[in-house]
Amino acid sequence: MLILTCPSKLRLLEGLLRKNLPQALAVHGAVMNINRGNPVGHEVIVDSWPEFKAVLTRPRREVASDDSDMYSNVYAAFFHDRDVYRTLLLDTDAVNWAQTLRIHGHQDGIHEVSQDAAIVKKAQLSATPHFTYLSPIPERPPEYQLDPGFTFSSLNNSHVDLLNETWAYGGNEQSRRYLATMLRSFPSACILDDRGQPISWGMMDPLGAMGNGYTLPSHRGKGYSTVLSQVLAMQVHAAGYPLYGNVALANVYMQKLAEKQGKTKLSELCYICIHSAT
């Protein structure tokens, strides 16, 4: 097990991971963020270098200070050899199993190895598969006429309480801290009403995925989600990131919306494996 800290090696790793898209999407996004200022304090672990067979990104120990915080304690995984990945998780200190954490990855073995880890490490497991959609590369800003007084903008920290209240996975202090960090660190897009309040929004997360999209119920049915998806995609693409997002298998509405927006569904599922310390 090695922790990569050399900037040139991390840049090389980013290029190697790009050749393994889409299976390496989550890890690739995390490594890109590390190479662009590392705003959320992540680090990279490989089984060996330069001929690696498994890669894991994780929050640095000083960042993952709250053992119960599954939002900040986020890992991303990619492997060429499932057994090497299993060894990395089970037989090294790559993962802090005393914490509640989540592991993201776009390979079938991610779930199976997490099942093994749950037994060996006595860590409860809740695994949720998601469809992953690739967005088309935007060629120009969307043409859309907003209501009078409405404007396109970016989210800021004054909006964090609204996001936390409306997010399906939010509503607590840990999720609020996580959202505040995302607002400070990553691209976002929103529509502000004539009072300067967000009515529809989306943002990028620490693994490079576009998500957290939401439109207030009183403003739905006007195409805001579609136009904001394009606005955010332009920012993310300009920064050099692949354009992708994850949708839960049960979220049929968002799946239909993604298809309507011309997004491509990958055959690979993204597994989000939440391990809770017992």
C-alpha positions in Angstrom: 0.0 0.0 0.0 1.3 3.4 -1.0 0.0 6.9 -0.5 0.8 9.0 -3.6 1.8 12.5 -2.7 4.1 13.4 -5.6 2.3 15.9 -7.9 3.9 14.5 -11.1 2.8 11.0 -10.1 -0.7 12.2 -9.4 -0.9 13.9 -12.7 0.2 10.7 -14.4 -2.4 8.8 -12.5 -5.1 11.1 -13.7 -4.1 10.4 -17.3 -4.1 6.7 -16.7 -7.5 6.8 -15.1 -8.9 8.8 -17.9 -8.0 5.9 -20.2 -10.2 3.7 -18.0 -13.3 5.7 -18.2 -16.2 5.2 -17.5 -15.3 2.4 -15.0 -12.9 4.8 -13.2 -15.3 7.8 -13.2 -15.5 8.3 -9.4 -11.8 7.9 -8.7 -10.9 10.0 -11.7 -13.1 12.8 -10.5 -11.5 12.6 -7.0 -8.0 12.7 -8.4 -8.8 15.6 -10.7 -10.0 17.6 -7.6 -6.8 16.6 -5.8 -4.7 17.9 -8.7 -6.6 21.1 -8.8 -6.1 22.4 -5.3 -7.5 19.5 -3.3 -10.3 21.6 -1.8 -11.7 18.8 0.4 -8.4 17.3 1.5 -8.5 13.9 -0.1 -5.5 11.5 -0.8 -4.8 8.6 -3.1 -3.8 5.1 -2.2 -2.5 2.5 -4.7 -1.4 -1.1 -4.1 1.9 -0.4 -6.0 3.4 2.1 -8.4 3.6 2.6 -11.3 2.0 -0.8 -12.2 -1.0 -0.4 -9.9 -3.9 -2.8 -9.8 -6.2 -1.0 -7.4 -6.7 2.7 -6.5 -8.6 4.1 -3.6 -9.2 7.8 -2.7 -10.1 8.8 0.8 -10.3 11.8 3.1 -7.2 12.6 5.0 -7.3 11.7 8.6 -7.5 15.3 9.7 -10.5 15.8 7.5 -12.3 12.7 8.5 -12.4 13.8 12.1 -16.1 12.9 12.8 -16.4 9.1 12.9 -20.1 9.2 12.3 -20.0 11.5 9.3 -20.8 9.4 6.1 -21.0 12.6 4.0 -17.4 13.7 4.5 -16.0 10.2 4.9 -16.3 9.4 1.2 -14.1 7.0 -0.7 -13.8 6.2 -4.4 -12.5 2.9 -5.8 -11.2 1.5 -9.1 -9.3 -1.7 -9.8 -7.8 -3.9 -12.5 -7.7 -6.9 -10.2 -10.6 -7.5 -7.7 -8.4 -9.7 -5.4 -5.9 -6.9 -5.1 -8.7 -4.5 -4.3 -10.0 -6.9 -1.7 -6.6 -7.1 -0.1 -6.3 -3.3 0.0 -9.6 -3.0 1.8 -9.3 -6.0 4.2 -5.6 -6.4 4.9 -4.3 -2.9 5.1 -5.2 0.3 7.0 -6.5 2.0 3.8 -10.0 2.2 5.2 -10.8 3.4 8.7 -13.5 0.7 9.6 -14.1 2.4 13.0 -16.0 5.1 11.0 -19.2 5.3 9.1 -18.2 5.9 5.5 -19.3 5.4 1.9 -17.4 3.9 -1.0 -18.3 4.8 -4.6 -17.3 2.8 -7.7 -18.5 1.8 -11.2 -17.6 -1.9 -11.1 -19.5 -4.9 -10.0 -16.7 -6.0 -7.7 -17.1 -2.9 -5.6 -20.3 -4.3 -4.0 -19.0 -7.8 -3.6 -15.9 -6.7 -1.9 -17.9 -4.4 0.4 -20.0 -7.4 1.3 -16.9 -9.3 2.3 -15.6 -6.3 4.3 -18.9 -6.0 6.2 -18.5 -9.6 7.4 -14.8 -9.5 8.2 -14.8 -6.0 9.7 -18.2 -6.3 11.4 -19.3 -3.1 9.6 -23.0 -2.9 8.6 -23.5 -2.4 4.9 -26.2 -0.6 3.0 -25.4 -0.7 -0.8 -27.4 1.3 -3.3 -26.9 0.8 -7.1 -27.3 3.9 -9.3 -27.6 4.4 -13.0 -24.9 6.7 -14.4 -25.7 9.1 -17.2 -23.1 10.9 -19.4 -24.2 14.3 -20.5 -23.5 15.6 -24.1 -20.8 18.2 -24.3 -22.5 21.6 -24.5 -21.5 23.6 -27.6 -23.0 26.9 -26.5 -25.0 28.4 -23.7 -28.6 27.4 -23.6 -31.1 29.8 -25.1 -33.8 30.3 -22.4 -36.0 33.3 -21.5 -36.4 33.5 -17.8 -39.3 35.2 -16.1 -38.8 39.0 -15.4 -36.5 39.6 -12.5 -35.1 36.0 -12.6 -31.4 35.5 -13.2 -28.8 32.7 -13.6 -26.2 32.6 -10.9 -24.1 30.4 -8.7 -24.9 29.1 -5.3 -23.1 30.5 -2.2 -22.9 29.7 1.5 -26.0 31.8 2.3 -28.1 29.1 0.4 -26.8 26.2 2.5 -29.8 26.0 4.8 -32.3 25.8 1.9 -30.2 23.1 0.2 -30.0 21.1 3.4 -33.7 21.4 4.1 -34.7 20.2 0.5 -32.0 17.5 0.0 -33.4 14.0 0.3 -30.3 12.9 2.2 -30.0 16.1 4.2 -31.6 17.7 7.2 -28.9 17.3 9.8 -25.8 19.2 10.9 -23.4 16.8 9.1 -25.1 17.1 5.8 -25.2 20.9 6.3 -21.4 21.0 6.7 -20.9 18.8 3.7 -23.1 21.0 1.5 -21.3 24.1 2.7 -18.0 22.6 1.7 -19.3 21.7 -1.7 -20.6 25.3 -2.2 -17.2 26.7 -1.4 -15.3 24.2 -3.4 -17.0 23.1 -6.7 -18.9 24.6 -9.6 -22.7 25.2 -9.1 -25.5 26.8 -11.0 -28.9 28.2 -9.9 -31.8 30.4 -10.9 -32.6 33.2 -8.6 -36.1 34.7 -8.3 -36.8 38.4 -8.2 -36.0 38.4 -4.5 -32.6 36.8 -5.1 -33.6 33.4 -3.7 -32.7 30.1 -5.4 -35.6 28.3 -7.0 -33.7 25.7 -8.9 -30.1 24.5 -8.7 -27.4 21.9 -9.2 -23.7 21.4 -8.3 -20.6 19.2 -8.7 -19.5 16.9 -5.9 -16.1 15.7 -4.6 -16.0 12.8 -7.1 -16.7 15.0 -10.1 -20.3 14.0 -10.5 -23.1 16.6 -11.2 -25.9 16.2 -8.8 -27.9 17.7 -5.9 -30.3 19.0 -8.5 -33.6 20.4 -7.1 -36.4 22.7 -8.2 -38.8 24.2 -5.7 -42.3 22.5 -6.2 -43.9 25.9 -7.0 -41.6 26.4 -9.9 -41.6 22.9 -11.5 -42.7 22.2 -15.1 -40.9 25.1 -16.6 -37.8 23.3 -17.9 -35.5 24.8 -15.2 -33.8 21.5 -14.5 -32.9 21.0 -18.1 -31.5 24.5 -18.7 -29.5 24.4 -15.4 -28.1 21.0 -16.3 -26.7 22.6 -19.5 -25.4 25.7 -17.6 -23.6 23.5 -15.0 -22.3 21.2 -17.7 -20.6 24.1 -19.4 -18.8 25.0 -16.2 -17.7 21.4 -15.5 -16.6 20.8 -19.1 -14.6 24.0 -19.2 -12.8 22.8 -16.1 -11.9 19.6 -18.0 -14.1 17.1 -16.1 -16.2 14.3 -17.7 -19.9 15.1 -17.6 -21.7 12.6 -15.5 -24.3 12.1 -12.8 -25.8 9.3 -10.8 -29.5 8.5 -10.4 -31.0 5.9 -8.0 -32.7 3.0 -9.7 -35.9 3.8 -7.9 -35.9 7.5 -9.1 -37.8 6.9 -12.3 -38.7 10.6 -12.7 -35.0 11.7 -12.9 -34.2 8.8 -15.2 -36.9 10.0 -17.7 -35.6 13.6 -17.3 -32.1 12.5 -18.0 -33.2 10.6 -21.2 -35.2 13.7 -22.2 -32.1 15.8 -21.9 -30.2 13.5 -24.3 -28.0 11.9 -21.7 -26.5 8.4 -22.2 -27.1 5.7 -19.6 -24.0 3.6 -19.0 -24.3 -0.2 -18.8 -22.1 -0.1 -15.7 -23.9 0.7 -12.4 -22.4 3.0 -9.8 -22.5 1.3 -6.4 -22.6 3.5 -3.3 -21.7 1.3 -0.4 -22.3 2.8 3.1 -20.5 1.0 5.9 -21.6 1.8 9.4 -19.4 0.9 12.4 -21.1 -1.4 14.9 
